[in-house]
Amino acid sequence: MKIPKRIASAVINSLKGGVVPRIGLPYIAVGREKEIEALLHDVNIISDGGASFRFIVGKYGSGKSFLLQTIRNYAMDKNFVVADADLSPERRLQGTKGQGLATYKELMSNLSTKTRPEGGALTLILDRWINSVRTDVLAQSNVSPESPLFNELVEKQIYEVINALSDMVHGFDFAKLLTSYYRAYVAGIDDEKAKIIKWFRGEYATKSEAKSELGVNIVITDDDWYDYIKLFAAFLKKAGYSGLLVLVDELVNIYKIPNAITRQYNYEKILTIYNDTLQGKASHLGVIMCGTPQCVEDTRRGVYSYEALRSRLARGHFSNEGFNDMLSPVIYLEPLTYEEMLVLCEKLSDIHGQLFDYVPKVTQDDLVCFIKIEFARIGAEKHITPREVIRDFIEVLNLAYQNPRVSVSQIISSDSFEFATGEDDTFALVNEDIAEFEI
């Protein structure tokens, strides 16, 4: 397995820091076949004109973000536009101080395509759309681009796309701005294009400001930002993409909202999105939200505290840890098996060796011993996560690389390693208790 050093560096450094790398995921993908298969089935449905909504539920470090990134990369390869955002105290689904709009802004900022995977693809998408229309007109009509007739034919195709959006909520103003963007593009007026992009990103604070600069008496707000997500999904399909996939992580930040009424408003927004996607009111749109079991299942503060959502999402009588329904709206992440963790550690050892130009000296016996030590902790069978195991293993690799005279077996079988491991467990449990108390 050959891997470029820049990717190897991103993978090792990200995992050691406890975060999911944006690149190199295929090199470390292990397990989660059923979950990935279920989500890829959703991607195909979205491409065919449908819509989907999923919750991915798992403990901290269980692989939720990894699964999101895997689906993100796959969707972009399938010509999807992907928008992702992490919720925070400043970014929610609904708020009285612009928190919902802040989430929309984050989604637009992180708008990504295969050719612009790092985000900021909105301008590229619009320019690509106009260029593709011009190319189609040129191929179909053989009219010279300098001819006035050429621009008329291009505008006719542009209007066909725009008219299809006009019937949707806020579609008229959305379509008007797309027309203005096209005209500014043809005329080469970059300032006008920048103003329209600013509006699409939700950065106009008042209607009067938008009216004076763009001639539209409307701005994107906390209450209606989701309507524009649906408009973008419909437009992107018309613009030649397969659809729009929206990824929302850190749902726990809604759970942590101290005000019960504010929490309920946020859960009501989730219900709106859920109903729209499952009832066919949205098309070419997929939404995936990630959270911990507590922030979803807690009937006092979590998603299930909103009865309309609990009755729709709660597990049926026949689902349990042995039979996890991957076709339900909620996907529960099961722990990786010992064998899967062993394979993952093998992959990491190989990548670490390629990154630092050395032959890994980790043997199969070393790997087995390491996995046994990790899973021998009290409560590890239920509570240990891939993040903890990966961070420990990369630390072992780092120590072995920096101390070539010491064998891997000496490092992992030493009393200091086992003591440090137990100390970390105690610290984690104390922190968990403190967090629970604060909530």
Buried (B, 14 or more C-beta within 10 A) or exposed (E): EEBEEEBBBBBBEBBBEEEBBBBBBEBBBBBBEEBBEBBBEBBEBBBEEBBBBBBBBBBBBBBBBBBBBBBBBBBBEBBBBBBBBBBBEEBBBBBEEBBBBBBBBBBBBBBBBBEBBEBEBBBBBBEBBBEEBBEBBBEEEEBEEEEEEBBEBBBEBBBEBBEBBBEBEBBBBBBBBBBBBBBBBEEEEEEBBEBBBBBBBBBBEEEEBBBEBBEBEBBBBBEBBBBBBBBBBBBBBBBEBBBBBBBBBBBBBBBBBEEEEBBBBBBBBBBBBBBBBBEEEBBBBBBBBBBBBBBBBBEEBBBBBBEEBBEBBBEEEEBEEEEBBBEBBBBBBBBBEEEBBBBBBBBBBBBBBBBBEEEBBBEEEBBEBBBEBBBEBEEBEEBBBBBBBBBBBBBBBBBBBEEEEEBBBBBBBEEEBBEEBEEBBEEBEEEEEEEEEEE
